[in-house]
Amino acid sequence: MFRFIPKALLPIYATAFFFSLFINVLSLAVPLHMLQIFDRVLTGRSEATLIFVTLAALVALTVMGVLEGLRSRLLVRLGNQVDQRMGDPVLKTMFTPKGLPGTPGYERGAADLNAVKSFLGGTGIFAFFDLPWLPIYLAVTFLLHPVIGMVSTAGAVLLFALLFVNESLTRRAARDAAVSASQAATILRTAQRNVHAVSAMGMLPDIVNRWQRSGNLDLALETRVHNRTGLSAAMTKSLRMGLQAVILSVGAVLVIANEITAGVMIVGSIMMGKALQPLDLILAGWRQFQEARLAAGRLNQNLPKQDRDTHPVPMDQLSQGQTPSLPQDMVLSSSTTSATSGLQVHGLHLHLHDRPILTDINLSLAPSQNHGQKHGQIMALVGPSGAGKTTLADTLVGLHPPKSGLLKLDGHDLTNLNDTQRTALIGYLPQDVELLPATVGQNIGRMSDEDAEGIVAAAQAAGAHDLILRLPQGYDTPVAPRAVNLSAGQRQRIALARALYGNPRLLVLDEPDANLDDAGRQALAQAITAARGKGNLILLISHRPWILKMADTVIQLENGKIKTPQTQ
């Protein structure tokens, strides 16, 4: 962990360590004062000696207190220096553009930095500063009497052994608990960022189940860590108190044998306790030390990558605020409606934050009849930036409750669907695609992999099957946090497969060709055509001419209203 400390700060830590030398030497004032009282003041009944040794002890303890205060303030400032010096590279690493080869996607950098800073700048490190002076205290116990020294040394060896046992019992459990807690937090963070897709397609119950399973694992691992550290703490306390009893008993035997005085017996017990105190403190703060060490390991692993040159992922620039000229016969007026099945929207009004966003939206999207068979329909939604296109799409999939209006899909009220109905009726590809921390197959199956055939069928429909098979573990490839192990195009194709999963009745695709290359666009066009052939209803938000040519009707929005075509 100390490899993480900036080299410029090491001399200051050395100064704090040097302070510890004087603090530990001055702390001998208490046992030495007690020894003088027992062996000189009480036996010689000398008040002058009592006054002198008491004043000397008070001066030593005052200096020790000042040094401890300075050391504490110095470590706090050093912890802040670690935060200030390392905060910039840590944050740069956290905000490295995702989806680029070699970028870390390091989300918990700030939390790890805080854990290391708290340990290096807190009282937990004091035990490590005091530990090197343990031989000095043991040496003093040998000066008092060799037997007292041997008993104290045996106690130190036993505590060291207990420290290593505690390390072996808790190290892996603590690491597993940290990883499991990170996975549970990642599930929630990613689902929250992807809330539109999660809510629109009824994925929340599976997300909750996955989080609960992860939480149960967290609880089991945390319980294991606490049980083991609690056992070690209990054994340490019992051992330390037992050693105090043993050293007093040994001292009593030596007093009876006239080899030491009663004062030496008491001082020997105090010196052994002082010698073992750093080990006791290390065991008491072992959990914090483990967390800081694991955090420092992750920082050391990720920070060297932060200076790599990165370049933005090349993307086609979307035309914002520009509406292509549309053939007059493709523009749908607000007065044009009517179908008894399919998608029906009538009198839709939506307010967000008490501000009108959509006003009097009326439209219908119904399957057509061709030789007795129903065929799906495609509607494109266009308009300038801020016209309300994405908001309308979000409202249709149930993300925004309207202030008033009728929204129905094949007779189902779109504002009152349960999660099962959403999964069966709606497929949604949001503008900002994000996959969840599960396997590729589970992402396509909307956080379930029970329907393997349906998952493969959806991937094939999206033209993503061959792409997925080329991944390291195929459909079982885990999606890393923020999907940094997948390219932008791969994420887009997998998200399209997720939207197509289960052959939903209504497909809402917001800028579906974002991040796609020519092969991806061709696969998208084939997927849209195939979905229409199955009788599905498709709402597209795009300004791309090639997508608009596929539409049966085009809706033009301006300022939250459907624009009525001008009469020529």
C-alpha positions in Angstrom: 0.0 0.0 0.0 2.8 2.4 0.8 3.9 2.2 -2.9 0.9 4.4 -3.6 2.3 7.3 -1.5 3.8 10.0 -3.9 7.6 10.0 -3.6 7.6 13.7 -2.8 5.7 12.9 0.4 7.9 10.1 1.7 10.4 12.4 3.5 7.4 13.9 5.4 6.2 10.4 6.4 9.8 9.7 7.5 9.6 12.8 9.8 6.4 11.5 11.3 8.1 8.1 11.8 11.0 10.0 13.5 8.6 11.7 15.8 7.4 8.2 16.8 10.9 7.5 18.2 10.7 10.3 20.7 7.1 9.6 21.5 7.8 6.0 22.4 11.0 6.9 24.4 9.1 9.6 26.3 6.2 7.2 27.0 8.7 5.3 29.2 8.2 8.1 31.7 5.2 6.5 33.3 6.7 3.1 34.2 10.0 4.7 35.2 8.1 7.2 37.5 6.2 4.3 39.0 9.5 2.3 39.5 11.1 5.3 41.3 8.1 5.7 43.6 8.0 2.0 44.6 11.8 1.6 45.0 13.0 5.0 46.2 10.2 7.2 47.4 8.3 4.6 49.5 11.4 2.9 50.9 13.4 6.1 51.5 10.3 8.3 52.4 11.9 11.1 50.5 9.4 13.9 49.5 12.1 15.7 47.5 12.7 12.6 45.3 8.9 12.3 44.8 8.7 16.0 43.7 11.6 15.6 41.3 10.5 12.4 39.6 6.9 13.7 39.4 8.0 16.9 37.7 10.3 15.0 35.4 7.5 12.6 34.4 5.1 15.5 33.8 7.6 17.4 31.6 8.3 14.2 29.6 4.6 13.5 29.2 3.9 17.1 28.1 6.6 16.9 25.4 5.2 13.6 24.4 1.7 15.1 24.1 3.0 18.0 22.0 4.8 15.6 19.7 1.8 13.3 19.3 -0.4 16.3 18.5 2.2 17.5 15.9 2.4 14.0 14.4 -1.4 13.7 14.2 -1.7 17.1 12.5 1.2 16.2 10.2 -0.5 13.0 9.1 -3.8 14.7 8.5 -2.1 17.2 6.3 -0.2 14.4 4.5 -3.5 12.6 3.9 -4.9 15.8 2.3 -1.7 16.0 0.3 -2.2 12.5 -1.0 -5.8 13.5 -2.0 -4.6 16.7 -3.7 -1.7 15.1 -5.5 -3.4 11.9 -6.6 -6.9 13.3 -7.1 -6.1 14.7 -10.5 -4.7 11.4 -12.1 -7.4 9.3 -10.3 -10.3 11.5 -11.7 -8.6 11.6 -15.1 -8.6 7.8 -15.0 -12.2 7.6 -13.9 -13.3 9.9 -16.8 -11.2 8.3 -19.5 -13.5 7.9 -22.5 -15.1 4.5 -22.3 -15.2 2.0 -25.1 -11.6 2.6 -26.2 -9.1 -0.3 -26.4 -7.0 -0.3 -23.2 -9.1 2.2 -21.2 -9.8 1.0 -17.7 -13.3 2.1 -17.0 -12.3 2.6 -13.3 -15.5 3.8 -11.6 -14.5 3.5 -7.9 -11.3 5.5 -8.1 -12.5 8.3 -5.8 -13.8 5.8 -3.2 -10.5 3.9 -3.3 -8.5 7.2 -3.0 -10.6 8.2 0.0 -10.0 4.8 1.7 -6.3 5.1 1.3 -6.3 8.7 2.4 -8.3 7.9 5.5 -5.9 5.3 6.6 -2.6 7.1 5.7 -3.9 10.3 7.4 -5.6 8.7 10.3 -4.8 7.0 13.6 -4.7 3.5 12.0 -1.1 4.1 10.7 0.1 5.0 14.3 0.4 1.3 15.1 2.7 0.7 12.2 4.8 3.7 13.3 5.0 2.3 16.8 5.6 -1.3 15.9 9.4 -1.0 15.1 10.0 0.1 18.7 8.6 -3.1 20.1 12.2 -4.6 20.4 13.1 -1.5 22.6 10.4 -2.3 25.1 11.2 -6.0 25.1 14.9 -5.0 25.7 13.8 -2.9 28.7 11.9 -5.9 30.1 15.0 -8.0 29.8 16.9 -5.3 31.8 14.3 -5.6 34.5 14.8 -9.4 34.7 15.6 -12.0 32.0 12.5 -14.1 33.0 10.2 -11.1 32.6 11.9 -10.4 29.2 11.4 -14.0 28.1 7.7 -14.0 29.1 7.1 -10.7 27.3 8.9 -12.0 24.2 6.8 -15.2 24.2 3.7 -13.0 24.4 4.9 -10.9 21.4 5.5 -14.1 19.4 2.1 -15.4 20.2 0.4 -12.1 19.1 2.5 -12.1 15.9 1.3 -15.6 15.2 -2.3 -14.5 15.8 -1.7 -11.6 13.5 -0.6 -13.9 10.6 -3.5 -16.3 11.3 -5.9 -13.4 11.2 -4.4 -12.3 7.9 -4.7 -15.7 6.3 -8.3 -16.1 7.6 -9.6 -12.7 6.5 -7.5 -11.5 3.5 -9.4 -13.5 0.8 -12.7 -13.1 2.5 -12.2 -9.3 2.7 -11.2 -9.2 -1.0 -14.2 -11.3 -2.0 -16.5 -9.1 0.1 -15.1 -6.0 -1.6 -15.6 -7.4 -5.1 -19.1 -8.6 -4.3 -20.1 -5.2 -2.8 -18.6 -3.5 -5.9 -20.7 -5.8 -8.2 -23.9 -5.0 -6.3 -23.2 -1.3 -6.5 -22.4 -1.6 -10.2 -25.8 -3.3 -10.8 -27.7 -0.4 -9.2 -25.6 2.4 -10.8 -25.8 0.9 -14.3 -29.5 0.2 -13.9 -30.1 3.8 -12.7 -28.2 5.2 -15.7 -30.1 2.9 -18.0 -33.5 3.6 -16.3 -35.3 4.3 -19.5 -34.6 0.9 -21.1 -35.1 -0.9 -17.7 -38.5 0.7 -17.1 -39.7 0.6 -20.7 -39.1 -3.1 -21.2 -40.1 -4.4 -17.7 -36.6 -5.3 -16.6 -36.9 -4.0 -13.1 -38.0 -7.3 -11.3 -35.0 -9.1 -12.8 -32.7 -6.3 -11.8 -34.0 -6.3 -8.2 -33.6 -10.1 -8.0 -30.1 -9.9 -9.3 -29.3 -7.1 -6.8 -30.9 -9.1 -4.0 -28.8 -12.2 -4.8 -25.7 -10.1 -4.9 -26.7 -8.4 -1.6 -27.2 -11.8 0.0 -23.8 -12.8 -1.1 -22.4 -9.5 0.3 -24.1 -10.3 3.6 -22.6 -13.8 3.7 -19.1 -12.6 2.9 -19.4 -9.6 5.3 -20.6 -12.0 8.0 -17.6 -14.3 7.3 -15.2 -11.4 7.6 -16.8 -10.1 10.8 -16.9 -13.5 12.4 -13.2 -14.1 11.7 -12.0 -10.7 12.7 -14.3 -10.9 15.8 -12.7 -14.3 16.7 -9.2 -12.8 16.3 -10.1 -9.8 18.4 -11.6 -12.0 21.2 -8.5 -14.2 21.1 -6.2 -11.2 21.2 -8.0 -9.7 24.2 -8.0 -13.0 26.1 -4.3 -13.5 25.3 -3.3 -10.0 26.3 -5.1 -10.2 29.6 -3.8 -13.7 30.2 -0.2 -12.5 29.6 -0.8 -9.7 32.1 -1.8 -12.2 34.7 1.1 -14.5 33.8 3.7 -11.6 34.0 2.3 -10.5 37.4 2.4 -14.1 38.7 6.0 -14.6 37.4 6.9 -11.2 39.0 5.4 -12.3 42.3 7.5 -15.5 42.3 10.6 -13.4 41.6 9.7 -10.9 44.4 9.2 -13.8 46.9 12.6 -15.1 45.8 14.0 -11.6 46.5 15.3 -11.3 42.9 13.2 -8.2 42.1 11.2 -5.6 44.0 7.5 -5.1 43.9 8.1 -2.0 41.8 9.9 -3.9 39.1 7.1 -6.5 39.1 4.5 -3.7 38.4 6.7 -2.0 35.9 7.4 -5.2 34.1 3.7 -5.8 33.6 3.3 -2.2 32.2 6.3 -2.5 29.9 5.0 -5.8 28.4 1.6 -4.2 27.8 3.3 -1.2 26.1 5.4 -3.6 24.0 2.3 -5.5 22.8 0.1 -2.4 22.3 1.0 -1.9 18.6 0.1 -5.5 17.8 -3.2 -5.0 19.7 -3.9 -1.9 17.7 -3.1 -3.5 14.4 -5.5 -6.3 15.1 -8.2 -3.9 16.2 -7.8 -1.8 13.0 -7.1 -4.7 10.7 -10.4 -4.3 8.7 -9.5 -0.7 7.9 -6.0 -1.7 6.9 -7.3 -4.4 4.6 -9.7 -2.0 2.9 -7.0 0.5 2.4 -4.6 -2.1 1.1 -7.1 -3.5 -1.4 -8.0 0.1 -2.5 -4.3 0.9 -3.0 -3.8 -2.2 -5.0 -6.6 -1.2 -7.4 -5.2 2.3 -7.6 -1.7 1.0 -8.4 -3.2 -1.3 -11.1 -5.3 1.4 -12.8 -3.4 4.6 -12.4 -0.4 3.7 -14.7 -2.9 3.7 -17.6 -4.1 7.2 -17.0 -1.5 8.9 -19.3 -2.3 6.8 -22.4 -3.2 8.8 -25.4 -6.8 8.3 -26.2 -8.9 9.5 -29.1 -12.6 9.8 -29.3 -14.6 7.0 -30.9 -15.3 8.1 -34.5 -19.1 8.6 -34.9 -21.3 10.0 -37.6 -22.4 13.4 -36.6 -26.2 13.6 -36.3 -28.0 16.5 -37.9 -29.4 18.5 -35.0 -32.0 21.2 -35.6 -32.4 20.5 -39.3 -35.3 18.7 -40.8 -35.0 17.2 -44.3 -37.6 18.2 -46.8 -40.4 15.6 -46.8 -42.7 14.4 -49.5 -46.1 15.9 -48.8 -47.9 12.6 -49.0 -45.7 11.2 -46.2 -46.5 13.9 -43.6 -49.2 12.9 -41.2 -51.5 15.7 -40.0 -52.8 15.9 -36.4 -56.3 15.3 -37.8 -55.4 12.1 -39.5 -56.2 9.0 -37.4 -58.1 6.0 -36.9 -57.7 2.5 -36.3 -59.2 0.1 -34.0 -56.1 -1.9 -33.3 -52.4 -1.0 -33.1 -51.1 2.1 -31.4 -53.6 4.9 -30.7 -52.8 8.2 -29.2 -55.5 10.8 -28.8 -55.4 14.2 -27.0 -52.0 13.6 -25.4 -50.8 16.4 -23.1 -47.6 16.1 -21.1 -46.1 18.5 -18.5 -42.7 18.1 -17.0 -41.7 20.3 -14.1 -45.0 22.2 -14.6 -44.0 23.1 -18.1 -45.9 21.9 -21.2 -43.8 19.7 -23.3 -46.3 17.9 -25.6 -49.6 19.4 -26.6 -52.6 17.7 -28.2 -50.8 14.9 -29.8 -53.0 12.6 -32.0 -51.7 9.8 -34.1 -52.3 6.2 -34.9 -50.1 3.4 -36.1 -51.9 0.3 -37.1 -51.1 -2.8 -39.2 -52.2 -2.9 -42.8 -54.0 -5.7 -44.6 -52.3 -7.3 -47.6 -53.9 -10.4 -49.1 -55.6 -11.2 -45.9 -52.5 -10.9 -43.8 -51.5 -8.1 -41.4 -48.3 -6.3 -42.0 -46.6 -4.0 -39.6 -46.2 -0.3 -40.2 -43.3 2.1 -39.7 -43.7 5.6 -38.5 -40.7 8.1 -38.4 -40.6 11.0 -36.0 -38.6 14.0 -37.1 -38.2 17.6 -36.0 -35.6 20.1 -34.8 -33.7 19.6 -31.6 -35.9 20.2 -28.6 -39.1 19.6 -30.5 -40.1 16.7 -28.1 -39.3 13.7 -30.2 -37.5 11.6 -27.5 -40.0 12.8 -24.9 -42.9 11.5 -27.0 -41.1 8.2 -27.5 -40.5 7.9 -23.8 -44.1 8.7 -23.0 -45.3 6.0 -25.4 -43.2 3.4 -23.6 -44.6 4.5 -20.3 -41.7 6.5 -18.9 -43.6 9.8 -18.5 -47.2 9.7 -17.2 -49.2 12.2 -19.4 -51.3 14.9 -17.9 -54.2 13.8 -20.1 -54.9 11.8 -23.2 -55.4 8.3 -24.4 -52.5 6.0 -25.1 -53.4 2.4 -26.1 -51.7 -0.5 -27.8 -54.0 -3.2 -29.1 -56.4 -2.2 -26.3 -53.8 -2.1 -23.6 -53.4 1.2 -21.7 -49.8 2.1 -22.1 -49.8 4.2 -18.9 -50.8 1.2 -16.8 -48.8 -1.8 -18.0 -47.1 -4.2 -15.6 -43.6 -5.5 -16.1 -44.7 -8.7 -17.8 -46.8 -6.8 -20.2 -44.0 -4.4 -21.0 -41.6 -7.2 -21.7 -44.1 -8.8 -24.2 -45.4 -5.6 -25.8 -42.5 -3.1 -26.0 -39.0 -3.2 -27.4 -37.0 0.0 -26.8 -33.7 1.2 -28.1 -32.8 4.5 -26.3 -30.7 7.2 -27.8 -28.0 6.6 -25.1 -27.3 2.9 -25.2 -25.9 1.3 -22.1 -25.7 -2.4 -21.2 -26.1 -3.9 -17.8 -23.4 -5.8 -15.8 -24.4 -9.3 -16.8 -23.5 -11.6 -19.7 -24.2 -10.6 -23.3 -27.0 -13.2 -23.5 -28.6 -12.0 -20.3 -28.6 -8.4 -21.6 -30.4 -9.5 -24.8 -32.8 -11.6 -22.7 -33.5 -8.5 -20.5 -31.5 -9.9 -17.5 -32.6 -13.5 -18.0 -31.0 -16.3 -19.9 -33.7 -18.9 -19.5 -35.0 -18.5 -23.0 -31.8 -19.4 -24.9 -33.6 -19.9 -28.2 -35.3 -16.5 -27.9 -32.0 -14.8 -27.2 -30.3 -16.3 -30.2 -33.3 -15.5 -32.4 -33.2 -11.9 -31.3 -29.5 -11.7 -31.9 -30.0 -13.2 -35.4 -32.8 -10.7 -36.1 -30.5 -7.9 -35.2 -27.6 -9.3 -37.3 -25.5 -9.6 -34.1 -25.3 -13.4 -33.8 -21.9 -13.8 -35.7 -20.6 -10.7 -33.9 -21.4 -12.3 -30.5 -19.9 -15.6 -31.4 -16.6 -13.8 -32.1 -16.5 -12.5 -28.5 -14.2 -14.4 -26.0 -17.1 -16.4 -24.4 -19.8 -15.8 -27.0 -23.2 -15.2 -25.4 -21.6 -15.9 -21.9 -19.1 -13.0 -22.3 -19.5 -10.8 -19.2 -20.2 -7.1 -19.9 -17.7 -5.0 -18.0 -18.8 -1.9 -16.1 -19.9 0.7 -18.7 -19.3 -2.1 -21.3 -15.7 -1.0 -21.9 -14.9 -4.4 -23.3 -17.3 -3.8 -26.2 -17.0 -1.3 -29.0 -19.8 1.3 -29.5 -21.0 -0.6 -32.5 -21.2 -3.9 -30.6 -23.1 -2.3 -27.8 -25.6 -0.8 -30.3 -26.2 -4.1 -32.1 -26.6 -6.0 -28.7 -29.0 -3.3 -27.5 -31.0 -3.7 -30.8 -31.2 -7.4 -30.2 -32.5 -6.7 -26.7 -35.2 -4.5 -28.1 -36.2 -7.2 -30.6 -36.2 -10.0 -27.9 -39.6 -11.7 -27.6 -40.9 -10.2 -30.9 -42.6 -7.2 -29.1 -45.6 -5.6 -30.7 -44.2 -2.0 -30.6 -40.6 -1.2 -31.3 -39.4 2.3 -30.4 -36.0 3.0 -31.9 -34.3 6.3 -31.0 -31.4 7.1 -33.4 -30.9 3.4 -34.0 -28.0 3.8 -36.4 -25.8 5.7 -34.0 -22.3 4.2 -33.9 -23.1 1.7 -36.7 -20.8 1.1 -39.7 -22.1 0.1 -43.1 -22.5 -3.5 -42.1 -24.4 -2.5 -39.0 -26.7 -0.2 -40.9 -27.5 -3.0 -43.3 -28.3 -5.3 -40.4 -30.5 -2.6 -38.9 -32.4 -2.1 -42.1 -33.0 -5.9 -42.4 -34.1 -6.1 -38.8 -36.6 -3.3 -39.3 -37.9 -4.8 -42.5 -38.2 -8.3 -40.9 -40.0 -6.8 -37.8 -42.6 -5.1 -40.1 -43.0 -8.4 -42.0 -44.0 -10.0 -38.7 -46.8 -7.4 -38.1 -44.9 -5.3 -35.6 -45.4 -1.6 -35.2 -42.2 0.5 -35.4 -41.6 4.1 -34.3 -38.3 5.5 -35.5 -36.6 8.7 -34.4 -34.1 9.8 -37.0 -33.2 12.3 -39.6 -31.3 9.9 -41.8 -32.7 9.8 -45.4 -32.2 6.1 -45.8 -34.2 5.4 -42.6 -37.0 7.8 -43.6 -37.4 6.1 -46.9 -38.4 2.9 -45.0 -41.2 4.7 -43.2 -44.8 4.4 -44.2 -45.6 7.7 -42.5 -43.6 10.5 -41.1 -44.6 12.7 -38.2 -43.0 16.2 -37.9 -42.9 17.7 -34.4 -42.2 21.3 -33.6 -42.4 22.8 -30.1 -44.2 19.7 -28.8 -46.9 19.7 -31.4 -47.5 17.8 -34.6 -47.0 20.2 -37.5 -50.0 20.4 -39.8 -48.9 20.5 -43.5 -49.3 23.8 -45.3 -52.0 23.8 -48.0 -50.6 24.8 -51.3 
